[in-house]
Amino acid sequence: MLDPAAASLDDLATPAAILDRTRLDRNLARLAARMTDLGVTLRPHMKTAKSIDVARRAFPNGPGPITVSTLAEADYFAGHGSRDMTYAVGIAPHTASRAMSLRKAGVDIKVLLDTVEQAAFLAEAGRAVGVTPAAFIEIDCDGHRGGLRVDDPALLDVAAALTDGGVLLAGVLTHAGESYALHTPEALVSAAENERAVAVKAAERLRAAGHQCPVVSVGSTPTAHCAAGLDGVTEVRAGVYMFFDLVMHGVGVCSTDDIALSVLSTVIGAKPEKRWIMIDAGWMALSRDRGTSSQRVDQGYGLVCDLEGRIYPDLIVAYASQEHGTLAIRSGSSEPLPDLPVGSKVRILPNHACATASQHERYHVVAGQSAVIEAQWPRIRGW
Ligand SMILES: Cc1ncc(COP(=O)(O)O)c(C=O)c1O
C-alpha cells in the first residue's frame, strides 16, 4: 500500500517489502562482471523483480535485453522502452497472438516452443498480423521440466516446421532447473557444464541439418554463478540473482548478507510458555514457499533480522497462517529468544524472493543499514 507518510522503516505500515539497493546493486554488478569475463551477453530474467526501476539499475544506459515470464511483464517493459525480449514460457495459441501483436508494435519478442503444433499456430498468428515470428526451441538439459532432449528426432521436425512456416529460428534455450537441488561446488560446476554442453550440442545438430541457430541461451542463477566456461553459449538468463534468497543461500551461491529483499513486520503478541513471538507477516506477506524444507537447513518461512538487517541467531518464522507468523528458535538450537515486545519491528529474509516479492505491490527502497526509505518502486503482477 502506498504510504506517503513513511520516511523511515520505523514509521512504515507493516507488512511491507523492503529492498536494499546497496545489496541489489552489488548482486547486479557481480553477475554482470562474471558474464563479461566469460564473454557472453546477460539477458536478465525480470520474473523476480517485475520492476522497471530494478531493470534500470541493471541497464543504467537504456533498456537492455531481458527475459520475461508473462506477457503482462512483456507489455509493461515494452511500455517502458524495452525492445529486445524473450518470453521464456512455452507458447499457447492465445499467448502467440498477444506476442505477435507486440511484435507488430515494434518489439523484438522471441517466444519458446518444443512441438510442431506450436510452430504451426505461431506461424498462423504471425500471418494474421503480418509479422515474422521468432522462436527458440526449448531443450531439456536435466529432466527438470519441458523441452526436447538433445537427441530427440523431433528437434529437427520442429526446426523444419518453423522454417517451412516462415518463422525465424532464433536458437535454442535451456534452463538447468535441477541445479536448485544441489549444494556442493563440484555438483554446481558440473550442472553448469551439462547445461552448456547440451545447449551447444542441440545448436550443432540444428546447424548440421542446415538451420541457422544464432543464439544459444542457457541460465539459472546457480549455473550462471558456477559455470567454469561458456564456450558456444551466446547468452545467459538469470533472475533471482538480483535479490537472492534463502534457497540460493542453501544452494551456496550467496551469503545471507547478499539477500536484498526482506519483509518488514511488527510484533503483535507472544506465547512465553511456548517460546513463541507472533508477527503480522503470515503467508500472505511471505508467500507459502517452503523451498528450504528440502535443504540442509530448513529456514521455516524465513529468517528473522532486526531493523538494520542483523540476523537473530536461529530465529525463524516457524509457522505461518494467512496474516500471522510465529517466530521461534529453530529446533535443536540453544539460542535465547530475543526480547521483542509488542510493537517491535523485524525484517524477514525470504525463502524464495520471486514468490515473496509477488505478494507485494511495491518495494520500499533502503540503502544498507539505513532505515531511511529513499524511494518506492512499484512492481507488476498478473499475466
Ligand atoms: C526459462 C528460465 N530461464 C531462466 C530462469 C532464471 O533462473 P533463476 O531464477 O535461477 O535466476 C528461469 C527461472 O525459473 C526460467 O524458468
The ligand as a Tripos MOL2 file, in Angstrom:
@<TRIPOS>MOLECULE
LIG
   16    16     1     0     0
SMALL
NO_CHARGES

@<TRIPOS>ATOM
      1 C1         13.3160  -20.3560  -18.6180 C.3       1 LIG1
      2 C2         14.0080  -19.7530  -17.4440 C.ar      1 LIG1
      3 N1         15.1510  -19.0920  -17.6320 N.ar      1 LIG1
      4 C3         15.8170  -18.5160  -16.6190 C.ar      1 LIG1
      5 C4         15.3440  -18.5680  -15.3240 C.ar      1 LIG1
      6 C5         16.0740  -17.8300  -14.2370 C.3       1 LIG1
      7 O1         16.5100  -18.6300  -13.2390 O.3       1 LIG1
      8 P1         16.8170  -18.0770  -11.7690 P.3       1 LIG1
      9 O2         15.5260  -17.7310  -11.1510 O.co2     1 LIG1
     10 O3         17.5020  -19.2230  -11.1370 O.co2     1 LIG1
     11 O4         17.6970  -16.9090  -11.9140 O.co2     1 LIG1
     12 C6         14.1480  -19.2700  -15.0860 C.ar      1 LIG1
     13 C7         13.6190  -19.3900  -13.7270 C.2       1 LIG1
     14 O5         12.6420  -20.0160  -13.4430 O.2       1 LIG1
     15 C8         13.4580  -19.8660  -16.1700 C.ar      1 LIG1
     16 O6         12.2980  -20.5210  -15.9940 O.3       1 LIG1
@<TRIPOS>BOND
     1     1     2 1
     2     2     3 ar
     3     2    15 ar
     4     3     4 ar
     5     4     5 ar
     6     5     6 1
     7     5    12 ar
     8     6     7 1
     9     7     8 1
    10     8     9 2
    11     8    10 1
    12     8    11 1
    13    12    13 1
    14    12    15 ar
    15    13    14 2
    16    15    16 1
@<TRIPOS>SUBSTRUCTURE
     1 LIG1         1 GROUP 0 **** ****
